[in-house]
């Protein structure tokens, strides 16, 4: 998602479909309820995937690496999350080849 997933919706480009902006705002609200960051939520999703053998992330600094390690080590969910609720299947939005 080229950073959009962890970017607050008010910082998204104006060209993004408002449907996705609103969905992201709901995700931000959920993160506020859970007292977590967007990156925490995203990494928790990855950790919940039993088929994933590895994770590749892009970093620009040592501080980003330390933040990532901190987020990865958190266990923020006391209950199961319905991940389907956050699904976006529109390939024109989620696949950078279509941007």
DSSP file (Angstrom, degrees, kcal/mol; ACC not computed):
  #  RESIDUE AA STRUCTURE BP1 BP2  ACC     N-H-->O    O-->H-N    N-H-->O    O-->H-N    TCO  KAPPA ALPHA  PHI   PSI    X-CA   Y-CA   Z-CA
    1    1 A X    >         0   0    0      0, 0.0     3,-2.2     0, 0.0    94,-0.1   0.000 360.0 360.0 360.0   7.8    0.0    0.0    0.0
    2    2 A X  T 3   -     0   0    0      1,-0.3     0, 0.0     2,-0.1     0, 0.0   0.829 360.0 -47.8  52.5  38.7    3.1    2.2   -0.3
    3    3 A X  T >  S+     0   0    0      1,-0.0     3,-0.6     4,-0.0     4,-0.3   0.252 112.1 111.2  91.7 -12.6    2.7    3.7    3.2
    4    4 A X  G X  S+     0   0    0     -3,-2.2     3,-1.4     1,-0.2    -2,-0.1   0.878  70.6  62.8 -62.9 -36.3   -1.0    4.5    3.0
    5    5 A X  G 3  S+     0   0    0      1,-0.3    -1,-0.2    -4,-0.1     4,-0.1   0.850 112.2  35.1 -59.5 -35.2   -2.0    1.9    5.5
    6    6 A X  G <  S+     0   0    0     -3,-0.6     2,-0.5     2,-0.1    -1,-0.3   0.273  99.8  96.6-103.8  10.9    0.1    3.6    8.2
    7    7 A X  S <  S-     0   0    0     -3,-1.4     5,-0.1    -4,-0.3    -4,-0.0  -0.871  84.0-109.7-100.6 129.9   -0.6    7.1    7.1
    8    8 A X    >   -     0   0    0     -2,-0.5     3,-2.4     1,-0.1     4,-0.2  -0.282  28.3-120.1 -55.4 141.6   -3.5    9.0    8.8
    9    9 A X  G >  S+     0   0    0      1,-0.3     3,-1.5     2,-0.2    -1,-0.1   0.782 110.7  64.4 -59.1 -29.5   -6.4    9.5    6.5
   10   10 A X  G 3  S+     0   0    0      1,-0.3    -1,-0.3    11,-0.0    -2,-0.1   0.617 102.7  51.1 -71.5  -8.6   -6.2   13.3    6.7
   11   11 A X  G <  S+     0   0    0     -3,-2.4    -1,-0.3    -7,-0.1    -2,-0.2   0.336  85.3 114.1-105.2   4.3   -2.8   13.0    5.0
   12   12 A X  S <  S-     0   0    0     -3,-1.5    -3,-0.0    -4,-0.2    -4,-0.0  -0.415  80.3 -91.9 -73.1 151.3   -3.9   10.9    2.1
   13   13 A X    >   -     0   0    0      1,-0.1     3,-1.7    -2,-0.1    -1,-0.1  -0.322  30.6-124.0 -59.5 144.7   -3.8   12.3   -1.4
   14   14 A X  T 3  S+     0   0    0      1,-0.3    -1,-0.1    -3,-0.1     4,-0.1   0.695 106.0  70.8 -64.7 -18.8   -7.0   14.0   -2.4
   15   15 A X  T 3  S+     0   0    0      2,-0.1    -1,-0.3     3,-0.0     2,-0.2   0.594  73.9 106.6 -76.3  -9.9   -7.2   11.7   -5.5
   16   16 A X  S <  S-     0   0    0     -3,-1.7     5,-0.1     1,-0.1    77,-0.0  -0.507  86.7 -98.4 -73.8 136.1   -8.0    8.7   -3.3
   17   17 A X    >>  -     0   0    0     -2,-0.2     4,-1.5     1,-0.1     3,-1.0  -0.274  27.2-131.1 -52.8 130.4  -11.6    7.5   -3.5
   18   18 A X  H 3> S+     0   0    0      1,-0.3     4,-2.7     2,-0.2     5,-0.2   0.774 104.0  67.1 -60.2 -27.8  -13.5    8.8   -0.5
   19   19 A X  H 3> S+     0   0    0      1,-0.2     4,-1.7     2,-0.2    -1,-0.3   0.905 104.8  43.0 -57.5 -42.8  -14.9    5.3    0.2
   20   20 A X  H <> S+     0   0    0     -3,-1.0     4,-2.2     2,-0.2    -1,-0.2   0.842 110.8  54.8 -74.7 -33.9  -11.4    4.2    1.1
   21   21 A X  H  X S+     0   0    0     -4,-1.5     4,-2.1     2,-0.2    -2,-0.2   0.933 109.7  47.5 -62.9 -45.2  -10.7    7.3    3.1
   22   22 A X  H  X S+     0   0    0     -4,-2.7     4,-1.8     1,-0.2    -2,-0.2   0.888 110.7  51.6 -64.0 -39.5  -13.8    6.7    5.2
   23   23 A X  H  X S+     0   0    0     -4,-1.7     4,-1.7    -5,-0.2    -1,-0.2   0.900 109.8  49.9 -63.9 -39.4  -12.9    3.1    5.7
   24   24 A X  H  X S+     0   0    0     -4,-2.2     4,-2.5     1,-0.2    -2,-0.2   0.871 105.4  56.7 -67.7 -36.0   -9.4    4.2    6.9
   25   25 A X  H  X S+     0   0    0     -4,-2.1     4,-2.1     1,-0.2    -1,-0.2   0.896 106.2  50.9 -61.0 -38.8  -11.0    6.7    9.3
   26   26 A X  H  X S+     0   0    0     -4,-1.8     4,-2.3     2,-0.2    -1,-0.2   0.879 108.5  51.9 -65.2 -37.2  -12.9    3.8   10.8
   27   27 A X  H  X S+     0   0    0     -4,-1.7     4,-2.4     2,-0.2    -2,-0.2   0.906 108.1  51.2 -64.1 -40.9   -9.7    1.8   11.1
   28   28 A X  H  X S+     0   0    0     -4,-2.5     4,-2.1     2,-0.2    -2,-0.2   0.894 109.2  51.0 -62.5 -39.4   -8.1    4.8   12.9
   29   29 A X  H  X S+     0   0    0     -4,-2.1     4,-2.3     2,-0.2    -2,-0.2   0.909 109.1  51.0 -63.0 -41.9  -11.1    4.9   15.3
   30   30 A X  H  X S+     0   0    0     -4,-2.3     4,-2.1     1,-0.2    -2,-0.2   0.910 109.1  50.8 -62.1 -42.1  -10.6    1.2   16.0
   31   31 A X  H  X>S+     0   0    0     -4,-2.4     5,-2.6     1,-0.2     4,-0.6   0.894 108.7  51.7 -62.5 -39.7   -6.9    1.8   16.7
   32   32 A X  H ><5S+     0   0    0     -4,-2.1     3,-0.7     3,-0.2    -2,-0.2   0.912 108.9  50.8 -62.2 -41.9   -7.9    4.6   19.1
   33   33 A X  H 3<5S+     0   0    0     -4,-2.3    -2,-0.2     1,-0.2    -1,-0.2   0.879 115.2  42.6 -61.4 -38.0  -10.3    2.2   20.9
   34   34 A X  H 3<5S-     0   0    0     -4,-2.1    -1,-0.2    -5,-0.2    -2,-0.2   0.482 109.4-125.2 -86.9  -3.5   -7.5   -0.3   21.2
   35   35 A X  T <<5 +     0   0    0     -3,-0.7     2,-0.3    -4,-0.6    -3,-0.2   0.933  70.0 119.9  56.7  48.7   -4.9    2.3   22.2
   36   36 A X      < -     0   0    0     -5,-2.6    -1,-0.2    -6,-0.1     2,-0.2  -0.848  62.8-109.1-134.4 171.4   -2.6    1.2   19.4
   37   37 A X     >  -     0   0    0     -2,-0.3     4,-1.9    -3,-0.1     5,-0.2  -0.571  33.9-108.3 -96.2 163.5   -1.0    2.7   16.2
   38   38 A X  H  > S+     0   0    0      1,-0.2     4,-2.5     2,-0.2     5,-0.2   0.883 121.4  53.6 -58.0 -39.8   -1.9    1.9   12.6
   39   39 A X  H  > S+     0   0    0      1,-0.2     4,-2.6     2,-0.2    -1,-0.2   0.875 105.4  54.0 -64.9 -36.5    1.4   -0.1   12.3
   40   40 A X  H  > S+     0   0    0      2,-0.2     4,-2.0     1,-0.2    -1,-0.2   0.935 110.9  46.1 -60.3 -45.8    0.5   -2.1   15.4
   41   41 A X  H  X S+     0   0    0     -4,-1.9     4,-1.8     2,-0.2    -2,-0.2   0.917 112.9  49.4 -64.2 -45.3   -2.8   -3.1   13.8
   42   42 A X  H  X S+     0   0    0     -4,-2.5     4,-1.9     1,-0.2    -1,-0.2   0.915 112.6  46.7 -62.4 -44.1   -1.2   -3.9   10.5
   43   43 A X  H  X S+     0   0    0     -4,-2.6     4,-2.6     1,-0.2    -1,-0.2   0.845 107.6  57.1 -69.1 -32.4    1.5   -6.1   12.0
   44   44 A X  H  X S+     0   0    0     -4,-2.0     4,-1.3    -5,-0.2    -1,-0.2   0.889 105.8  51.5 -63.7 -38.2   -1.1   -7.9   14.2
   45   45 A X  H >X S+     0   0    0     -4,-1.8     4,-0.6     2,-0.2     3,-0.5   0.944 110.0  48.6 -61.3 -47.4   -2.9   -8.8   11.0
   46   46 A X  H >< S+     0   0    0     -4,-1.9     3,-1.4     1,-0.2     6,-0.2   0.918 109.4  52.4 -59.6 -44.0    0.3  -10.2    9.5
   47   47 A X  H 3< S+     0   0    0     -4,-2.6    -1,-0.2     1,-0.3    -2,-0.2   0.768 103.9  58.6 -64.6 -24.3    1.0  -12.2   12.6
   48   48 A X  H << S+     0   0    0     -4,-1.3     2,-0.8    -3,-0.5    -1,-0.3   0.601  82.5  97.1 -81.0 -10.6   -2.5  -13.7   12.5
   49   49 A X    X<  -     0   0    0     -3,-1.4     3,-0.9    -4,-0.6    -4,-0.0  -0.703  57.0-165.9 -84.9 111.7   -1.9  -15.2    9.0
   50   50 A X  T 3  S+     0   0    0     -2,-0.8    -1,-0.2     1,-0.2    -4,-0.0   0.731  84.3  57.9 -70.8 -21.6   -0.9  -18.8    9.5
   51   51 A X  T 3  S+     0   0    0      2,-0.0     2,-0.4     0, 0.0    -1,-0.2   0.640  81.1 103.1 -83.8 -13.7    0.4  -19.2    5.9
   52   52 A X    <   +     0   0    0     -3,-0.9     3,-0.1    -6,-0.2     0, 0.0  -0.553  40.4 176.2 -76.2 126.1    2.9  -16.3    6.2
   53   53 A X        +     0   0    0     -2,-0.4     2,-0.3     1,-0.3    -1,-0.2   0.684  67.7   4.7 -97.5 -24.0    6.5  -17.5    6.5
   54   54 A X        -     0   0    0      2,-0.0     2,-0.4     0, 0.0    -1,-0.3  -0.969  60.9-137.1-155.5 164.1    8.2  -14.1    6.4
   55   55 A X        -     0   0    0     -2,-0.3     2,-0.5    -3,-0.1    -3,-0.0  -0.997  11.1-158.9-130.7 133.7    7.5  -10.4    6.3
   56   56 A X        +     0   0    0     -2,-0.4     2,-0.3     2,-0.0    -2,-0.0  -0.960  18.2 172.1-114.3 127.5    9.2   -7.9    4.2
   57   57 A X        -     0   0    0     -2,-0.5     2,-0.4     2,-0.0    -2,-0.0  -0.918  28.0-126.2-130.0 157.3    9.1   -4.2    5.2
   58   58 A X        -     0   0    0     -2,-0.3     2,-0.3     2,-0.0    -2,-0.0  -0.876  28.1-176.9-104.0 137.4   10.8   -1.1    4.0
   59   59 A X        -     0   0    0     -2,-0.4     3,-0.1     1,-0.1    -2,-0.0  -0.948  22.6-171.7-132.4 152.3   12.7    1.1    6.4
   60   60 A X  S    S+     0   0    0     -2,-0.3     2,-0.3     1,-0.2    -1,-0.1   0.500  70.7  17.5-117.6 -10.1   14.5    4.5    6.1
   61   61 A X  S  > S-     0   0    0      1,-0.1     4,-1.7     0, 0.0    -1,-0.2  -0.977  73.1-106.2-157.3 165.9   16.1    4.8    9.5
   62   62 A X  H  > S+     0   0    0     -2,-0.3     4,-2.5     1,-0.2     5,-0.2   0.876 118.5  56.5 -63.2 -38.6   17.2    3.1   12.7
   63   63 A X  H  > S+     0   0    0      1,-0.2     4,-2.4     2,-0.2    -1,-0.2   0.878 104.8  51.8 -65.0 -36.1   14.3    4.7   14.6
   64   64 A X  H  > S+     0   0    0      2,-0.2     4,-2.4     1,-0.2    -1,-0.2   0.905 109.5  50.4 -64.7 -39.3   11.8    3.2   12.1
   65   65 A X  H  X S+     0   0    0     -4,-1.7     4,-2.5     2,-0.2    -2,-0.2   0.927 110.8  48.2 -62.1 -45.2   13.4   -0.2   12.7
   66   66 A X  H  X S+     0   0    0     -4,-2.5     4,-2.3     1,-0.2    -2,-0.2   0.900 111.9  49.6 -64.1 -40.2   13.2    0.2   16.5
   67   67 A X  H  X S+     0   0    0     -4,-2.4     4,-2.6     2,-0.2    -1,-0.2   0.896 110.7  50.8 -63.8 -39.7    9.5    1.3   16.2
   68   68 A X  H  X S+     0   0    0     -4,-2.4     4,-2.8     2,-0.2    -2,-0.2   0.919 110.0  48.8 -64.4 -44.2    8.8   -1.7   14.0
   69   69 A X  H  X S+     0   0    0     -4,-2.5     4,-1.7     2,-0.2    -2,-0.2   0.913 112.0  50.1 -61.4 -42.7   10.4   -4.1   16.5
   70   70 A X  H  X S+     0   0    0     -4,-2.3     4,-0.5     1,-0.2    -2,-0.2   0.926 112.8  46.0 -61.4 -45.8    8.4   -2.4   19.3
   71   71 A X  H >< S+     0   0    0     -4,-2.6     3,-1.1     1,-0.2    -2,-0.2   0.907 110.4  53.6 -64.3 -42.3    5.1   -2.8   17.3
   72   72 A X  H 3< S+     0   0    0     -4,-2.8    -1,-0.2     1,-0.3    -2,-0.2   0.851 106.5  52.9 -62.1 -34.7    5.9   -6.4   16.4
   73   73 A X  H 3< S+     0   0    0     -4,-1.7    -1,-0.3    -5,-0.2    -2,-0.2   0.583  89.9 100.7 -81.3  -8.8    6.4   -7.4   20.0
   74   74 A X    <<  -     0   0    0     -3,-1.1     2,-0.4    -4,-0.5    -3,-0.0  -0.401  55.9-158.7 -75.4 152.6    3.1   -6.0   21.1
   75   75 A X        +     0   0    0      1,-0.1    -3,-0.1    -2,-0.1    -2,-0.0  -0.811  25.7 162.3-127.0  88.5    0.0   -8.2   21.8
   76   76 A X        +     0   0    0     -2,-0.4     2,-0.6   -36,-0.1    -1,-0.1   0.649  44.2  82.1 -89.6 -15.7   -2.8   -5.6   21.5
   77   77 A X        +     0   0    0      1,-0.2     4,-0.1     4,-0.0     3,-0.0  -0.805  40.1 176.5-102.4 123.6   -5.8   -7.8   20.9
   78   78 A X  S    S+     0   0    0     -2,-0.6     2,-0.3     2,-0.1    -1,-0.2   0.636  78.7  34.8 -88.9 -17.9   -7.6   -9.4   23.8
   79   79 A X  S    S-     0   0    0      1,-0.0     2,-0.1     0, 0.0     0, 0.0  -0.859  99.7 -84.7-131.0 164.8  -10.3  -10.8   21.5
   80   80 A X        -     0   0    0     -2,-0.3     2,-0.4     1,-0.0    -2,-0.1  -0.456  41.2-137.2 -70.5 142.5  -10.3  -12.1   17.9
   81   81 A X        -     0   0    0     -2,-0.1     2,-1.4    -4,-0.1     3,-0.1  -0.835  11.0-128.8-101.1 138.1  -10.6   -9.5   15.2
   82   82 A X    >   -     0   0    0     -2,-0.4     3,-1.3     1,-0.2     4,-0.3  -0.715  28.2-176.4 -83.2  92.1  -12.9  -10.0   12.2
   83   83 A X  G >  S+     0   0    0     -2,-1.4     3,-1.6     1,-0.3     4,-0.3   0.778  73.4  71.1 -65.2 -27.4  -10.3   -9.2    9.6
   84   84 A X  G >  S+     0   0    0      1,-0.3     3,-1.4     2,-0.2    -1,-0.3   0.819  86.4  67.7 -58.6 -29.8  -12.8   -9.5    6.8
   85   85 A X  G <  S+     0   0    0     -3,-1.3    -1,-0.3     1,-0.3    -2,-0.2   0.801 103.4  44.0 -59.2 -29.0  -14.4   -6.3    8.0
   86   86 A X  G <  S+     0   0    0     -3,-1.6    -1,-0.3    -4,-0.3    -2,-0.2   0.381  86.8 127.8 -99.3   3.2  -11.2   -4.4    6.9
   87   87 A X    <   -     0   0    0     -3,-1.4     2,-0.4    -4,-0.3    -3,-0.0  -0.336  35.2-174.2 -65.6 136.9  -10.9   -6.2    3.5
   88   88 A X        +     0   0    0      1,-0.1    -2,-0.0    -2,-0.1    -3,-0.0  -0.963   6.6 174.7-128.5 114.5  -10.5   -4.1    0.4
   89   89 A X        +     0   0    0     -2,-0.4     2,-0.9     4,-0.0    -1,-0.1   0.430  38.4 119.4-102.3   0.1  -10.5   -6.3   -2.7
   90   90 A X    >>  -     0   0    0      1,-0.2     4,-2.0     2,-0.1     3,-1.9  -0.554  49.2-161.0 -70.0 104.9  -10.5   -3.6   -5.4
   91   91 A X  H 3> S+     0   0    0     -2,-0.9     4,-2.0     1,-0.3     7,-0.3   0.789  86.2  65.8 -60.9 -29.0   -7.2   -4.4   -7.2
   92   92 A X  H 34 S+     0   0    0      1,-0.2    -1,-0.3     2,-0.2    -2,-0.1   0.716 111.5  36.4 -67.2 -17.4   -7.1   -0.9   -8.7
   93   93 A X  H <4 S+     0   0    0     -3,-1.9    -2,-0.2   -77,-0.0    -1,-0.2   0.826 123.5  37.2 -98.9 -41.9   -6.6    0.4   -5.2
   94   94 A X  H  < S+     0   0    0     -4,-2.0     2,-0.7     1,-0.1    -3,-0.2   0.652 102.5  73.9 -91.3 -15.3   -4.4   -2.2   -3.5
   95   95 A X    ><  -     0   0    0     -4,-2.0     3,-2.3    -5,-0.2     4,-0.2  -0.878  66.1-154.1-104.7 112.4   -2.1   -3.2   -6.4
   96   96 A X  G >  S+     0   0    0     -2,-0.7     3,-1.5     1,-0.3    -1,-0.1   0.716  89.4  74.0 -57.6 -21.8    0.5   -0.5   -7.2
   97   97 A X  G 3  S+     0   0    0      1,-0.3    -1,-0.3     2,-0.1    -5,-0.1   0.737  97.3  49.8 -63.6 -19.8    0.7   -1.7  -10.8
   98   98 A X  G <         0   0    0     -3,-2.3    -1,-0.3    -7,-0.3    -2,-0.2   0.403 360.0 360.0 -97.8   1.4   -2.7    0.0  -11.4
   99   99 A X    <         0   0    0     -3,-1.5    -1,-0.2    -4,-0.2    -2,-0.1   0.495 360.0 360.0 -79.8 360.0   -1.8    3.3   -9.9
